[in-house]
Every structure is written in C-alpha cells, then in structure tokens.
Amino acid sequence: MATTTPVGGPVETPTDTSARPRPLAGIRHGIESLRAALDRPLSSYYLLLGASALLLTIGLLMVLSASSVYSLKTYDDSYAVVKRQLLWVVLGVPCAFIASRLSQGWVRGLAWPAYLVSLTLLLLTAFFGDERNGNQNWLAVGPIAIQPSEIAKLGLILWAANVYARKERRLGSVHHVMIPVVPGMLLATGLVVVGHDLGTALVLFAILLGMLWVVGAPARLFVVCLSIVGAVAVFLAAMDTERLSRITNFVDPFKDYQNTGWQPAHGLYALSTGGWLGQGIGASNQKWGSLPEAHTDFIFAVLGEELGLVGTLLVIGLFFTIAFAALRVASHTEEPFVRYMTFGIVVWLVGQMVINVGMVLAVLPVIGIPLPLVSYGGSGLLPSLVALGLVIGFARREPEAARALAARRRNRSAGLSAGPRTDR
C-alpha cells in the first residue's frame, strides 16, 4: 500500500520535553540534598564543631599577620603575640572538650559559684583594676592580666539560665521573670560601667534582653529596661568628652580624622583596599602602624584587607552557622536549661560579632569590643571556647544524636572485636 506525503512536506514529530535540561532541576536537587543533610541526627553537632574550628584557625592566621609588626616593635619578635595566642588555644581547646563532656547536673551546679566569682572579680576590677585605653577593665593576677568582664559573660548566662530553668513553671509572673535575674545582671553591668567599659556593658545588657525574650517577658519590661539603660548611657557619655565625640562622630570618621576618627577611618581604608579577594595573608599595609589595635578590636579590618570581601563574608557566615546550629539545638531540646543557656550564648557571641563588625564599618561607635574567636586575647578566647564546648555537648546529647553516636560506637566495637579475617 502506497504512503502519501501531506501537502507541505513531512510532519515533524514533537520533541520529548522531558529530555530537555531544566535549569531549576539542579537547584531544586541541591536544596533537597542540603535539607536532607541538615535533617541528619548529628548535623548540628558537626556544624558547631566545624564552624568553631574554622573560625579558630582563621583567628590564629589573622593574629599572626595583624600582630607581626606590633610584636616586632614591642618585643623584638614578630611571633611574640601569636605565640601567646597559640598558648591560649592549647589551653582552651581541652577546656572546651571537658565542657562538652560535663553532664547538665555538673554544669548547673556551677551556676551560683560562677555568678559569685564573676561579681567578686568585677568588684575588684572596678576599684583595683588596671586602666588601659581609658577603660579600667583589667585585673593583674601575678604576672598575668585578665579581663574579668569577659569571664563574667559566661558566668552570668550560666546563672540566669539555671535560675530560669528552676522557675520554668512560674515564668508567667513578671515578678519571677525579674527576680533575681534582672537586678543581678544589672548589678554586674553596673560594676562594668564603673570601670568605664561601656562596650562590655552593652554586650551584658544585650544578653539580659536576650534572656528576657527567650523566657517570654512582657513588652513593658523591655521598655522599662531600655529606658533606664538609655538614660544612664546618655549621662555617662555626656560626662566623658572623648567618649561623646566618638559617639557623635562615628558616622563620619573623617570629620575628626586626626583624633577620634583616626581608627575607624583607617579601618575603612583597610576594607576598601581589600577588594573582592584581598591583598593576601601578610600583605596588609594598615597594620604597619596606621591602624591602632590591629590584632585586637580591629582585626576584622585587617582580615578584610588581606582576605577581601570573600574572607569577611566567610567569617560572618561562620558565626551565623554557629547561631543556626545552636538555635536548632535550643529548639529541639525539652530541657529548659539547655534552651536558655544555648540562646544566651548565641546572643553573646553573635551580638558581639555584630558590634565589632559595626565598629569597623563605622556604623557603630568604637567602644572596644573584640571579635570572638578571632581577636587576640586569652580572657576572651577561653570563655568563648568553653561556651562553645557546652553547646557542642548539648548537641551531642540530643536524643537522635545520642542514638547515632551509640550505634557508631557499637559498630566500631563490633568491627574491632571481629579482628582481621584470615582465609585458609
């Protein structure tokens, strides 16, 4: 039988649209894979561990670079400061490991001693401390000088979390929300203010607000606290001419370039020089004396100059990774103490990071706040590592994570007991 060809030529068969590449399919698959990875039992644990380790490593590299010129001028050794920082890391990592293994009962048992020790150290510092850079926030203990206010951050969070956990069923009452946490933390903050350390006082106040928020305090309590602290801050700023000029000139550091604007202006110079990928580790120009506190409060500026925008975004992203993983732990737990403790630590570390970055970007006044895990200083590094160790321990003890770790240990033990197989 003859076939007929339609008028106008042969008819093209429609192509199979399912065979065409779909641009969104890869993105959708990537999102689903990421979601599946985050749903694994140990995801929070590994995120906390990995982000903390990476931040600590970046911090050591940046302290090595940012402090080299200062170390050479001051100690005639380019590695003097980073050697000290490495010593603090060697001390801090085992402390973090021990903290991750402590039971909740042990940790809570330290709450009141930690609070009383913090208050005692703050009291001694307020009246007998050493003054540096206009702040009386150092206490000499033999040959070692410490900042008790850094230690107090962890102690106050531990104490407040323990108190609120004990009062869990009574937190519907404003009285139980306030007493004793609000006056207790305001007392500690007041002792810090006596030493003129408004930066640390701001961090402590942020921690207090965070703790009040997580326990569900009424809005009027926030209004009262903010009003009181705002009035006190304005009064204290007005009493100090240099501090007032820092606050009024921070938006435009070039307005008072030779005085209070010098540090933020050179911080901006460093960031702008870095570009996308930076000048390379060790290639900063600002650390040669133009930028004060290059290895402490303004290390983020040197980081931006040497590692560029990519490096700064990486560091900020690591902090938010820690926050994300920690808040997952807080939301999954049924233990009030774990929830409050974890949330307080997140407010502390992320809040301090935001303030430090804001100072360097000249969107906040320069108030002397270091970048956690990155800036030089043992007084800030040790409590931060212990705090992260506690949160990592909470993540390990999540029900699903604990079962996954137990199964892994059983499998490992079974593999070891089987021994090498010999075929004859």
C-alpha positions in Angstrom: 0.0 0.0 0.0 1.4 3.4 -1.0 2.0 6.1 1.6 1.1 9.6 1.0 3.0 12.6 2.0 1.0 15.5 3.3 1.0 18.7 1.3 3.7 21.0 2.6 6.3 18.3 3.4 6.7 15.8 6.1 5.3 16.5 9.6 7.9 16.9 12.3 7.2 14.8 15.4 7.2 16.8 18.6 10.3 16.5 20.7 10.2 14.9 24.1 10.2 17.9 26.5 11.1 15.7 29.4 14.5 15.1 27.9 15.3 18.9 27.8 17.6 20.1 30.5 15.7 22.1 33.2 17.8 24.8 34.8 15.8 24.7 38.1 16.1 21.0 38.5 19.7 21.2 39.7 18.9 24.0 42.1 15.9 22.0 43.5 18.1 18.9 43.8 20.8 20.9 45.6 18.2 22.3 48.1 16.7 18.9 48.7 20.2 17.4 49.3 21.1 20.2 51.7 17.8 19.7 53.6 18.4 16.0 53.8 21.9 16.6 55.2 20.6 19.1 57.8 18.0 16.6 58.9 20.6 14.0 59.9 20.9 13.4 63.7 24.5 14.8 64.0 24.2 17.8 61.7 24.0 20.4 64.5 27.0 18.8 66.2 29.2 18.8 63.1 28.1 22.3 62.1 29.1 23.6 65.5 32.4 21.7 65.6 33.4 22.6 62.0 32.5 26.3 62.2 34.2 26.8 65.5 37.3 25.0 64.4 37.5 27.0 61.2 36.9 30.4 63.0 39.7 29.5 65.5 42.1 28.6 62.6 41.3 31.9 60.8 41.8 33.7 64.0 45.2 32.3 64.5 46.3 33.2 61.0 45.0 36.7 61.3 46.6 37.3 64.7 49.9 36.0 63.2 49.6 38.5 60.4 48.0 41.5 62.2 50.3 41.4 65.2 53.6 40.8 63.4 54.6 44.5 63.2 53.4 45.3 66.7 55.3 42.2 68.1 58.5 43.2 66.3 58.3 46.8 67.6 57.3 45.9 71.2 59.0 42.5 71.8 61.7 42.4 69.1 60.0 39.1 67.9 57.4 39.1 65.1 55.8 35.9 66.6 55.6 37.0 70.2 51.8 37.8 70.2 50.8 34.8 68.1 52.8 32.5 70.4 50.7 33.7 73.3 47.5 33.3 71.4 48.6 29.7 70.4 49.2 29.0 74.1 45.6 30.2 74.9 44.3 27.9 72.1 46.3 25.0 73.5 44.7 25.6 76.9 41.2 26.5 75.6 40.6 23.5 73.3 40.9 20.9 76.1 38.7 23.1 78.3 36.1 23.1 75.5 36.4 19.3 75.3 35.9 18.9 79.0 32.9 21.3 78.9 31.3 19.2 76.1 31.5 16.1 78.3 30.1 17.6 81.5 26.6 16.5 82.5 23.9 19.0 82.8 23.8 18.5 86.6 27.5 19.3 86.9 27.1 22.4 84.7 24.1 23.7 86.7 25.9 23.0 89.9 28.4 25.7 88.9 25.8 28.4 88.3 25.8 30.2 91.6 29.6 29.8 92.2 30.2 31.2 88.7 27.9 34.2 89.5 29.5 35.0 92.8 33.1 34.6 91.4 32.1 36.9 88.5 30.7 39.6 90.9 33.8 39.4 93.1 36.2 39.8 90.1 34.1 42.7 88.7 34.1 44.4 92.1 37.9 44.0 92.5 38.4 45.3 88.9 36.1 48.3 89.5 38.2 49.6 92.4 41.6 48.0 92.0 41.9 47.2 88.3 44.4 48.5 85.8 43.4 51.1 83.3 44.1 50.6 79.6 42.9 52.7 76.7 40.6 54.6 79.0 38.9 51.5 80.5 39.6 50.1 83.9 38.7 46.5 83.0 42.0 44.6 83.7 42.9 42.8 86.8 46.5 41.8 87.4 46.9 38.3 88.9 50.6 37.8 89.4 52.3 38.1 86.0 49.1 37.6 84.1 46.5 40.3 83.5 42.9 39.2 82.9 39.6 40.8 81.9 37.0 39.6 84.4 34.2 41.1 82.4 34.9 38.5 79.6 34.7 35.7 82.1 31.5 37.2 83.6 29.7 37.0 80.3 29.7 33.2 80.5 29.1 33.2 84.3 26.1 35.4 84.1 24.5 33.4 81.2 25.0 30.2 83.2 23.5 31.7 86.3 20.5 33.2 84.6 19.8 30.0 82.6 19.8 28.0 85.8 17.5 30.4 87.7 15.0 30.5 84.8 15.1 26.7 84.4 14.2 26.3 88.1 11.4 28.8 87.7 10.1 27.3 84.4 6.5 26.8 85.7 6.4 30.3 87.3 7.7 32.4 84.4 4.2 33.6 83.6 4.6 36.0 86.6 6.6 39.2 85.9 7.9 39.0 89.4 9.6 35.6 88.8 10.9 36.8 85.4 12.6 39.8 87.1 13.8 38.5 90.4 16.7 37.8 90.8 17.9 37.8 87.2 17.3 41.4 86.3 18.8 43.1 89.4 21.6 40.5 89.5 22.6 41.2 85.9 22.2 44.9 86.2 24.4 44.9 89.3 27.2 43.1 87.3 26.7 45.5 84.4 26.9 48.5 86.8 30.2 47.3 88.1 31.5 47.1 84.5 30.2 50.7 83.9 32.2 51.9 87.0 35.3 50.8 85.1 34.2 52.9 82.1 33.9 49.8 79.9 30.7 50.8 78.1 31.3 48.2 75.3 31.2 45.2 77.6 28.3 46.8 79.5 26.4 46.9 76.2 27.1 43.3 75.5 25.9 42.3 79.0 22.8 44.3 78.5 22.1 42.6 75.2 22.5 39.2 76.9 19.9 40.3 79.6 17.5 41.4 76.9 18.0 38.1 75.1 17.4 36.1 78.2 14.2 38.1 78.9 13.0 37.5 75.4 13.6 33.7 75.4 11.6 33.3 78.6 8.7 35.3 77.2 9.0 38.5 79.3 6.2 41.1 78.6 7.0 44.0 76.3 6.6 46.6 79.0 9.6 45.1 80.8 11.8 45.7 77.7 10.5 49.3 77.5 11.5 49.9 81.2 14.9 48.3 80.8 15.7 50.1 77.6 14.6 53.5 79.0 16.7 53.1 82.2 19.8 51.9 80.4 19.4 54.5 77.6 19.2 57.3 80.2 22.3 56.0 82.0 24.2 55.6 78.7 23.5 59.2 77.7 24.5 60.5 81.1 27.8 58.6 81.1 28.6 59.6 77.5 28.0 63.2 78.3 30.4 63.0 81.3 33.3 61.9 79.1 34.3 64.3 76.3 36.3 61.8 74.3 33.6 59.1 74.5 31.0 61.6 73.5 33.0 62.7 70.5 33.4 59.0 69.4 29.6 58.6 69.6 28.8 61.8 67.7 31.5 61.4 65.0 31.3 57.7 64.2 29.0 58.2 61.2 31.7 60.4 59.6 35.1 59.4 61.0 36.8 61.9 58.6 35.1 64.8 60.5 37.6 64.4 63.3 40.2 62.4 61.3 43.2 63.3 63.4 41.6 62.4 66.7 38.6 60.1 67.3 38.1 59.4 63.6 41.6 58.0 63.0 40.9 54.4 64.0 37.6 53.9 62.1 38.9 55.8 59.1 41.9 53.5 58.7 39.6 50.6 59.3 37.6 51.7 56.3 40.9 52.2 54.3 41.8 48.6 55.1 38.5 47.2 54.0 38.4 49.3 50.8 41.9 48.2 49.8 41.0 44.5 50.2 38.6 44.4 47.3 37.0 41.1 46.5 39.8 38.7 47.2 42.2 40.8 49.3 45.9 41.6 49.1 46.9 38.2 50.5 47.7 37.0 54.0 50.5 39.1 55.5 50.2 41.9 52.9 48.2 44.4 54.9 49.5 48.0 54.9 47.4 49.4 57.7 48.9 47.0 60.3 52.3 48.9 59.9 51.2 51.4 62.5 48.3 53.3 60.9 45.6 51.2 62.4 45.5 51.0 66.2 44.6 47.7 67.9 45.0 45.9 64.5 45.3 42.5 66.2 42.5 43.0 68.8 39.4 45.2 68.3 40.1 46.0 64.6 41.4 42.6 63.4 38.3 42.4 61.1 39.7 45.4 59.2 43.0 43.6 58.6 41.1 40.4 57.7 39.1 42.4 55.0 42.3 44.0 53.7 44.1 40.6 53.4 41.3 38.2 52.5 38.9 40.7 50.9 35.1 40.7 50.8 35.1 36.9 50.4 37.0 36.5 53.6 34.9 38.8 55.6 31.7 37.2 54.4 33.1 33.8 55.2 33.8 34.8 58.8 30.4 36.4 59.2 28.8 33.3 57.6 30.6 31.0 60.1 29.2 33.0 63.0 25.7 32.6 61.6 26.4 28.9 61.0 27.1 28.6 64.7 24.0 30.5 65.6 21.8 28.4 63.2 23.1 25.1 64.6 22.9 26.3 68.2 19.3 27.5 67.8 18.4 24.1 66.3 19.7 22.5 69.5 17.7 25.0 71.6 14.5 24.4 69.6 14.8 20.6 69.7 15.6 20.2 73.3 13.0 19.5 76.0 15.3 20.8 78.8 14.6 24.5 79.7 18.2 24.9 81.0 19.7 23.8 77.7 17.3 26.1 75.8 18.1 29.2 77.9 21.8 28.5 78.1 22.2 28.0 74.4 20.2 31.0 73.4 22.2 33.2 75.8 25.5 32.0 74.3 24.2 32.8 70.8 23.2 36.3 71.8 26.6 36.9 73.4 28.8 35.6 70.5 26.7 36.8 67.6 25.8 40.1 69.2 29.5 40.8 70.0 30.4 40.0 66.4 27.7 42.4 65.1 29.0 45.2 67.3 32.6 44.6 66.3 31.9 44.5 62.6 29.7 47.6 63.0 32.6 49.4 64.6 34.9 48.5 61.8 32.3 49.6 59.2 31.8 52.9 61.0 28.1 52.2 61.5 28.6 51.9 65.3 30.8 53.9 67.7 34.2 52.5 68.6 33.6 51.0 72.0 36.4 48.4 72.3 34.7 45.1 71.6 36.9 42.2 70.3 35.8 39.7 67.6 35.1 36.4 69.4 37.5 33.5 68.5 39.4 35.8 66.1 40.8 38.7 68.0 43.9 38.3 70.2 43.3 37.7 73.9 43.1 34.8 76.3 40.4 36.4 78.5 38.0 36.5 75.7 39.1 33.3 73.9 38.9 30.8 76.9 35.3 31.7 77.9 34.2 31.6 74.3 35.7 28.1 73.7 34.1 26.8 77.0 30.8 28.2 75.9 31.0 26.6 72.5 32.1 23.3 74.2 28.9 23.4 76.3 26.7 23.9 73.2 28.6 21.1 71.4 27.9 18.9 74.4 24.2 19.8 74.3 24.2 18.9 70.6 25.8 15.5 71.3 23.1 14.7 73.8 20.2 15.4 71.6 18.2 12.1 71.6 18.7 11.3 67.9 22.3 12.4 68.0 23.0 10.3 71.1 21.5 7.2 69.5 23.5 7.8 66.3 26.7 8.1 68.3 25.9 5.0 70.3 25.2 3.0 67.2 28.5 4.2 65.7 30.4 3.1 68.8 28.7 -0.3 68.7 29.6 -0.8 65.1 33.2 0.2 65.8 33.4 -2.2 68.7 32.0 -5.0 66.7 34.5 -4.3 63.9 37.4 -4.3 66.3 36.2 -7.5 68.1 35.9 -9.3 64.8 39.6 -8.8 64.1 41.3 -9.4 60.8 39.9 -12.2 58.7 42.2 -15.0 57.7 41.2 -17.2 54.8 42.9 -20.6 54.6 
